Amino acid sequence: QVQLVESGGGLVEPGGSLTLSCQASESPSGFYVLAWYRQAPGKQREHVADISNFGITKYNPSVEGRFTISRENARPTIFLQMDSLKPEDTAVYYCRSIGATDDSWGQGTQVTVSS
């Protein structure tokens, strides 16, 4: 089972930026996707962005153009650069690894956008 550890959450003012990191204990074998999800209070967990081992990215329309997902294969680690943050981006952000035989989640990191 892949172990995932998120970091980088915190409090930021509207319009500000924050970068989240997720370090995986290993790269899943074969085709895999590393993703960010988020869950706001009282709402269902939703997909934010993902990146495959081929480098293909996908974004939730609500964050496209403001968030950027990237990866560093050596460790392996993924990042979520979040710009122009809005109060509605406030949520717990989770990292997820989806492989052929494994589906793992991190513990989550809180992001709060407030003045």
Secondary structure, DSSP 8 states (H G I E B T S, - for coil): ---EEEE--EEE-TT--EEEEEEESS--SSS-EEEEEEE-TTS--EEEEEEETT--EEE-TTTBTTEEEEEETTTTEEEEEE-S--GGG-EEEEEEEE-SS-EEE---EEEEE--
